[in-house]
Protein backbone atom coordinates (compact mmCIF):
# COMPACT_ATOMS: atom_id res chain seq x y z
CA UNK A 1 0.00 0.00 0.00
CA UNK A 2 1.11 3.55 -0.67
CA UNK A 3 -0.22 5.18 2.51
CA UNK A 4 2.00 7.90 3.87
CA UNK A 5 2.95 9.05 0.41
CA UNK A 6 1.78 12.41 -0.87
CA UNK A 7 -0.92 12.58 -3.53
CA UNK A 8 1.60 13.54 -6.19
CA UNK A 9 3.90 10.65 -5.26
CA UNK A 10 1.03 8.19 -5.53
CA UNK A 11 0.00 9.68 -8.88
CA UNK A 12 3.57 9.29 -10.09
CA UNK A 13 3.46 5.60 -9.15
CA UNK A 14 0.12 5.08 -10.89
CA UNK A 15 1.36 6.82 -14.03
CA UNK A 16 4.39 4.55 -14.00
CA UNK A 17 2.13 1.52 -14.20
CA UNK A 18 1.40 0.71 -10.54
CA UNK A 19 -2.37 0.57 -10.88
CA UNK A 20 -2.85 -0.74 -7.34
CA UNK A 21 -1.37 2.45 -5.88
CA UNK A 22 -4.55 4.19 -7.00
CA UNK A 23 -6.41 2.38 -4.20
CA UNK A 24 -4.72 4.66 -1.65
CA UNK A 25 -6.04 7.72 -3.43
CA UNK A 26 -9.52 6.22 -3.53
CA UNK A 27 -9.38 5.44 0.18
CA UNK A 28 -8.05 8.90 0.98
CA UNK A 29 -10.78 10.77 -0.89
CA UNK A 30 -13.76 8.42 -1.01
CA UNK A 31 -15.59 10.05 1.91
CA UNK A 32 -15.07 13.56 0.53
CA UNK A 33 -16.18 12.57 -2.94
CA UNK A 34 -19.15 10.60 -1.65
CA UNK A 35 -20.25 13.43 0.67
CA UNK A 36 -20.06 15.93 -2.18
CA UNK A 37 -22.00 13.58 -4.45
CA UNK A 38 -24.63 13.23 -1.71
CA UNK A 39 -25.03 17.01 -1.71
CA UNK A 40 -26.31 16.75 -5.27
CA UNK A 41 -27.87 13.32 -5.34
CA UNK A 42 -30.04 12.46 -2.42
CA UNK A 43 -30.13 8.72 -3.04
CA UNK A 44 -27.18 6.87 -1.46
CA UNK A 45 -27.16 4.20 -4.18
CA UNK A 46 -27.01 6.74 -6.98
CA UNK A 47 -24.46 8.86 -5.14
CA UNK A 48 -22.24 5.82 -4.65
CA UNK A 49 -22.50 4.90 -8.31
CA UNK A 50 -21.62 8.45 -9.32
CA UNK A 51 -18.72 8.55 -6.83
CA UNK A 52 -17.39 5.34 -8.36
CA UNK A 53 -17.73 6.88 -11.81
CA UNK A 54 -15.81 9.96 -10.64
CA UNK A 55 -12.84 7.86 -9.49
CA UNK A 56 -12.83 5.96 -12.79
CA UNK A 57 -12.90 9.23 -14.76
CA UNK A 58 -10.12 10.63 -12.59
CA UNK A 59 -8.04 7.49 -13.18
CA UNK A 60 -8.50 7.62 -16.94
CA UNK A 61 -7.60 11.33 -17.07
CA UNK A 62 -4.75 11.10 -14.56
CA UNK A 63 -2.17 11.95 -17.24
CA UNK A 64 -3.91 15.31 -17.60
CA UNK A 65 -3.29 16.20 -13.97
CA UNK A 66 -0.24 18.42 -14.18
CA UNK A 67 0.06 19.24 -10.49
CA UNK A 68 -0.65 22.94 -11.03
CA UNK A 69 -3.35 22.68 -8.36
CA UNK A 70 -3.94 20.25 -5.49
CA UNK A 71 -5.12 16.80 -6.57
CA UNK A 72 -8.20 17.30 -4.39
CA UNK A 73 -9.12 20.52 -6.24
CA UNK A 74 -8.75 18.73 -9.57
CA UNK A 75 -10.78 15.78 -8.29
CA UNK A 76 -13.60 17.99 -6.96
CA UNK A 77 -13.84 19.64 -10.37
CA UNK A 78 -14.62 16.19 -11.77
CA UNK A 79 -17.13 15.68 -8.92
CA UNK A 80 -18.88 18.91 -9.82
CA UNK A 81 -19.17 18.23 -13.55
CA UNK A 82 -20.07 14.54 -13.15
CA UNK A 83 -22.83 15.26 -10.64
CA UNK A 84 -24.31 18.01 -12.79
CA UNK A 85 -24.21 15.73 -15.85
CA UNK A 86 -25.84 12.93 -13.84
CA UNK A 87 -28.65 15.22 -12.71
CA UNK A 88 -29.19 16.49 -16.23
CA UNK A 89 -29.38 12.95 -17.56
CA UNK A 90 -31.72 11.79 -14.86
CA UNK A 91 -33.67 15.04 -15.01
CA UNK A 92 -33.80 15.13 -11.26
CA UNK A 93 -34.53 18.28 -9.30
CA UNK A 94 -31.33 20.25 -9.02
CA UNK A 95 -32.16 22.47 -6.11
CA UNK A 96 -30.68 25.61 -7.58
CA UNK A 97 -30.34 28.87 -5.72
CA UNK A 98 -32.55 30.56 -8.23
CA UNK A 99 -35.42 28.17 -7.85
CA UNK A 100 -38.27 29.29 -5.69
CA UNK A 101 -39.14 25.65 -5.19
CA UNK A 102 -36.10 25.14 -2.98
CA UNK A 103 -37.93 26.21 0.09
CA UNK A 104 -41.09 24.31 -0.72
CA UNK A 105 -39.05 21.14 -1.16
CA UNK A 106 -37.11 21.86 2.00
CA UNK A 107 -40.28 22.40 3.96
CA UNK A 108 -41.84 19.18 2.67
CA UNK A 109 -38.68 17.31 3.61
CA UNK A 110 -38.85 18.91 7.00
CA UNK A 111 -42.09 17.15 7.87
CA UNK A 112 -40.16 13.90 7.66
CA UNK A 113 -37.40 15.22 9.82
CA UNK A 114 -39.81 16.54 12.42
CA UNK A 115 -41.21 13.06 12.92
CA UNK A 116 -37.76 11.96 13.94
CA UNK A 117 -37.23 14.84 16.29
CA UNK A 118 -38.63 12.80 19.14
CA UNK A 119 -35.15 11.56 19.74
CA UNK A 120 -32.51 14.11 20.49
CA UNK A 121 -30.22 14.58 17.56
CA UNK A 122 -26.53 14.84 17.91
CA UNK A 123 -24.85 17.98 16.66
CA UNK A 124 -23.45 16.16 13.65
CA UNK A 125 -26.77 14.77 12.61
CA UNK A 126 -28.37 18.16 12.95
CA UNK A 127 -25.73 19.88 10.83
CA UNK A 128 -25.85 17.18 8.15
CA UNK A 129 -29.62 17.28 8.04
CA UNK A 130 -29.65 21.05 7.87
CA UNK A 131 -27.15 20.92 5.00
CA UNK A 132 -29.35 18.35 3.27
CA UNK A 133 -32.19 20.89 3.42
CA UNK A 134 -30.14 23.38 1.46
CA UNK A 135 -29.99 23.64 -2.29
CA UNK A 136 -27.20 21.68 -4.00
CA UNK A 137 -25.23 24.89 -4.73
CA UNK A 138 -25.22 25.94 -1.09
CA UNK A 139 -24.57 22.45 0.25
CA UNK A 140 -21.67 21.95 -2.12
CA UNK A 141 -19.90 25.20 -1.31
CA UNK A 142 -20.25 24.63 2.43
CA UNK A 143 -18.90 21.09 2.11
CA UNK A 144 -15.99 22.23 -0.04
CA UNK A 145 -15.04 24.98 2.41
CA UNK A 146 -15.55 23.23 5.72
CA UNK A 147 -15.06 19.54 5.00
CA UNK A 148 -12.86 19.40 1.93
CA UNK A 149 -10.83 22.34 3.26
CA UNK A 150 -10.59 24.12 -0.05
CA UNK A 151 -9.67 27.80 -0.13
CA UNK A 152 -11.92 30.33 -1.84
CA UNK A 153 -9.49 30.41 -4.80
CA UNK A 154 -9.69 26.63 -5.09
CA UNK A 155 -13.47 26.65 -4.76
CA UNK A 156 -13.50 29.25 -7.51
CA UNK A 157 -11.51 26.91 -9.75
CA UNK A 158 -13.79 23.95 -8.99
CA UNK A 159 -17.01 25.84 -9.60
CA UNK A 160 -15.69 28.05 -12.37
CA UNK A 161 -16.16 31.20 -10.34
CA UNK A 162 -14.18 34.24 -9.39
CA UNK A 163 -12.91 33.88 -5.75
CA UNK A 164 -14.91 36.97 -4.78
CA UNK A 165 -18.09 35.42 -6.17
CA UNK A 166 -17.25 32.19 -4.33
CA UNK A 167 -16.95 34.21 -1.12
CA UNK A 168 -20.34 35.85 -1.65
CA UNK A 169 -21.89 32.45 -2.43
CA UNK A 170 -20.36 30.94 0.70
CA UNK A 171 -21.69 33.78 2.77
CA UNK A 172 -25.18 33.37 1.32
CA UNK A 173 -25.02 29.63 1.88
CA UNK A 174 -24.10 30.12 5.54
CA UNK A 175 -26.93 32.58 6.04
CA UNK A 176 -29.38 30.09 4.55
CA UNK A 177 -27.96 27.27 6.64
CA UNK A 178 -28.37 29.31 9.78
CA UNK A 179 -31.96 30.04 8.80
CA UNK A 180 -32.60 26.35 8.20
CA UNK A 181 -31.15 25.42 11.56
CA UNK A 182 -33.16 28.07 13.36
CA UNK A 183 -36.37 27.11 11.58
CA UNK A 184 -36.12 23.34 11.61
CA UNK A 185 -33.89 22.63 14.59
CA UNK A 186 -34.88 25.46 16.92
CA UNK A 187 -34.66 23.32 20.05
CA UNK A 188 -31.19 22.02 19.25
CA UNK A 189 -29.94 25.47 18.38
CA UNK A 190 -31.30 26.79 21.68
CA UNK A 191 -29.43 24.04 23.53
CA UNK A 192 -26.23 25.03 21.81
CA UNK A 193 -26.42 28.66 22.94
CA UNK B 1 -25.22 52.61 11.09
CA UNK B 2 -23.91 49.26 10.04
CA UNK B 3 -26.50 46.86 8.77
CA UNK B 4 -26.83 43.39 10.23
CA UNK B 5 -25.70 41.91 6.89
CA UNK B 6 -22.51 43.95 6.77
CA UNK B 7 -21.78 43.06 10.37
CA UNK B 8 -22.18 39.35 9.62
CA UNK B 9 -20.00 39.57 6.52
CA UNK B 10 -17.22 41.29 8.45
CA UNK B 11 -17.49 38.78 11.28
CA UNK B 12 -17.39 35.80 8.91
CA UNK B 13 -14.25 37.21 7.30
CA UNK B 14 -12.79 37.64 10.78
CA UNK B 15 -13.66 34.05 11.76
CA UNK B 16 -12.37 32.64 8.46
CA UNK B 17 -9.12 34.56 8.90
CA UNK B 18 -9.72 36.61 5.76
CA UNK B 19 -9.68 40.04 7.44
CA UNK B 20 -6.74 42.36 6.97
CA UNK B 21 -4.59 43.14 10.04
CA UNK B 22 -6.19 46.56 10.30
CA UNK B 23 -9.72 45.17 10.05
CA UNK B 24 -8.84 42.47 12.56
CA UNK B 25 -7.78 45.01 15.18
CA UNK B 26 -10.93 47.06 14.56
CA UNK B 27 -13.10 43.98 15.09
CA UNK B 28 -11.07 42.97 18.15
CA UNK B 29 -11.95 46.32 19.70
CA UNK B 30 -15.59 46.07 18.69
CA UNK B 31 -15.81 42.63 20.27
CA UNK B 32 -14.40 44.00 23.51
CA UNK B 33 -16.71 46.96 23.79
CA UNK B 34 -19.86 46.29 21.80
CA UNK B 35 -22.26 43.71 23.22
CA UNK B 36 -24.20 43.38 19.97
CA UNK B 37 -21.04 42.50 18.06
CA UNK B 38 -19.96 40.11 20.79
CA UNK B 39 -23.32 38.33 20.72
CA UNK B 40 -23.34 37.99 16.95
CA UNK B 41 -19.74 36.81 16.98
CA UNK B 42 -20.52 34.03 19.46
CA UNK B 43 -23.50 32.98 17.40
CA UNK B 44 -21.50 32.77 14.17
CA UNK B 45 -18.58 31.10 15.90
CA UNK B 46 -20.93 28.37 17.12
CA UNK B 47 -22.14 27.74 13.56
CA UNK B 48 -18.53 27.74 12.37
CA UNK B 49 -17.56 25.13 14.98
CA UNK B 50 -20.59 23.02 14.15
CA UNK B 51 -19.73 23.03 10.48
CA UNK B 52 -16.17 22.00 11.20
CA UNK B 53 -17.28 19.22 13.51
CA UNK B 54 -19.82 17.70 11.13
CA UNK B 55 -18.89 14.26 9.83
CA UNK B 56 -18.43 13.11 6.28
CA UNK B 57 -20.72 10.56 4.72
CA UNK B 58 -19.08 7.21 4.06
CA UNK B 59 -19.80 4.95 1.09
CA UNK B 60 -20.14 1.17 1.44
CA UNK B 61 -17.18 -0.86 2.67
CA UNK B 62 -16.67 -2.42 -0.74
CA UNK B 63 -16.32 0.97 -2.42
CA UNK B 64 -12.54 0.95 -3.01
CA UNK B 65 -12.66 -2.66 -4.13
CA UNK B 66 -15.43 -1.86 -6.63
CA UNK B 67 -13.48 1.07 -8.05
CA UNK B 68 -10.30 -1.00 -8.35
CA UNK B 69 -12.18 -3.80 -10.09
CA UNK B 70 -13.62 -1.31 -12.55
CA UNK B 71 -10.39 0.50 -13.34
CA UNK B 72 -8.67 -2.82 -14.03
CA UNK B 73 -10.60 -2.76 -17.32
CA UNK B 74 -9.21 0.63 -18.32
CA UNK B 75 -5.95 2.25 -19.27
CA UNK B 76 -4.92 5.79 -18.43
CA UNK B 77 -5.69 7.93 -21.47
CA UNK B 78 -2.73 9.84 -22.91
CA UNK B 79 -2.52 13.46 -21.78
CA UNK B 80 -4.65 15.72 -23.96
CA UNK B 81 -1.69 17.85 -25.00
CA UNK B 82 0.04 14.81 -26.54
CA UNK B 83 -2.65 14.17 -29.12
CA UNK B 84 -3.85 17.67 -29.88
CA UNK B 85 -1.79 18.78 -32.87
CA UNK B 86 -0.76 22.35 -32.27
CA UNK B 87 0.10 22.81 -35.94
CA UNK B 88 -3.56 22.26 -36.89
CA UNK B 89 -4.70 24.83 -34.33
CA UNK B 90 -2.07 27.28 -35.59
CA UNK B 91 -3.10 26.55 -39.19
CA UNK B 92 -6.77 27.28 -38.48
CA UNK B 93 -5.87 30.44 -36.52
CA UNK B 94 -3.61 31.60 -39.33
CA UNK B 95 -6.36 31.04 -41.89
CA UNK B 96 -8.90 33.12 -39.97
CA UNK B 97 -6.40 35.86 -39.16
CA UNK B 98 -5.40 36.01 -42.83
CA UNK B 99 -9.04 36.30 -43.94
CA UNK B 100 -9.79 39.05 -41.39
CA UNK B 101 -6.57 40.89 -42.27
CA UNK B 102 -7.41 40.59 -45.99
CA UNK B 103 -10.83 42.13 -45.50
CA UNK B 104 -9.42 44.93 -43.35
CA UNK B 105 -6.66 45.76 -45.80
CA UNK B 106 -9.10 45.77 -48.67
CA UNK B 107 -11.62 47.85 -46.71
CA UNK B 108 -9.06 50.45 -45.73
CA UNK B 109 -7.76 50.45 -49.30
CA UNK B 110 -11.20 51.59 -50.45
CA UNK B 111 -11.24 54.66 -48.22
CA UNK B 112 -10.59 57.95 -49.90
CA UNK B 113 -8.25 59.51 -47.35
CA UNK B 114 -7.97 62.78 -49.26
CA UNK B 115 -11.70 63.47 -49.13
CA UNK B 116 -12.48 66.40 -46.88
CA UNK B 117 -15.54 66.36 -44.76
CA UNK B 118 -16.73 68.46 -41.88
CA UNK B 119 -17.77 65.40 -39.91
CA UNK B 120 -14.24 64.05 -39.60
CA UNK B 121 -13.62 60.39 -40.32
CA UNK B 122 -16.28 58.80 -42.48
CA UNK B 123 -16.37 55.27 -43.76
CA UNK B 124 -18.71 54.73 -46.65
CA UNK B 125 -19.63 51.05 -46.60
CA UNK B 126 -21.48 51.36 -49.89
CA UNK B 127 -18.13 52.04 -51.58
CA UNK B 128 -16.73 48.72 -50.50
CA UNK B 129 -17.13 46.44 -53.44
CA UNK B 130 -16.81 42.82 -52.43
CA UNK B 131 -18.71 41.45 -55.40
CA UNK B 132 -15.58 41.17 -57.51
CA UNK B 133 -14.02 38.89 -54.88
CA UNK B 134 -17.02 36.64 -54.75
CA UNK B 135 -17.17 35.98 -58.43
CA UNK B 136 -16.60 32.52 -59.82
CA UNK B 137 -12.81 32.77 -60.16
CA UNK B 138 -12.17 33.82 -56.58
CA UNK B 139 -14.56 31.25 -55.15
CA UNK B 140 -12.83 28.56 -57.21
CA UNK B 141 -9.41 29.67 -55.95
CA UNK B 142 -10.71 29.67 -52.38
CA UNK B 143 -12.17 26.17 -52.76
CA UNK B 144 -8.96 24.89 -54.36
CA UNK B 145 -6.92 26.26 -51.46
CA UNK B 146 -9.23 24.49 -49.02
CA UNK B 147 -8.94 21.21 -50.93
CA UNK B 148 -5.12 21.50 -50.95
CA UNK B 149 -5.11 22.30 -47.24
CA UNK B 150 -7.46 19.36 -46.57
CA UNK B 151 -5.25 16.98 -48.58
CA UNK B 152 -2.18 18.24 -46.76
CA UNK B 153 -3.80 17.62 -43.35
CA UNK B 154 -5.07 14.18 -44.41
CA UNK B 155 -1.58 13.24 -45.60
CA UNK B 156 -0.15 14.41 -42.30
CA UNK B 157 -2.69 12.38 -40.36
CA UNK B 158 -2.13 9.20 -42.39
CA UNK B 159 1.63 9.61 -42.09
CA UNK B 160 1.36 9.80 -38.32
CA UNK B 161 -0.85 6.73 -38.19
CA UNK B 162 1.64 4.81 -40.31
CA UNK B 163 4.50 5.85 -38.01
CA UNK B 164 2.50 4.82 -34.93
CA UNK B 165 1.74 1.42 -36.52
CA UNK B 166 5.45 0.94 -37.30
CA UNK B 167 6.36 1.77 -33.73
CA UNK B 168 3.86 -0.74 -32.35
CA UNK B 169 5.14 -3.44 -34.72
Interface residues (C-beta under 8 A of the other chain):
Chain A: X14 X15 X19 X20 X22 X23 X26 X27 X30 X31 X32 X34 X35 X38 X47 X48 X51 X52 X55 X56 X59 X60 X61 X62 X63 X64 X123 X124 X126 X127 X128 X131 X142 X146 X147 X152 X167 X171 X174 X175 X177 X178 X181 X192 X193
Chain B: X8 X9 X12 X18 X42 X43 X46 X47 X50 X51 X52 X53 X54 X55 X56 X57 X58 X59 X60 X63 X64 X66 X67 X68 X70 X71 X72 X74 X75 X76 X77 X78 X79 X80 X82
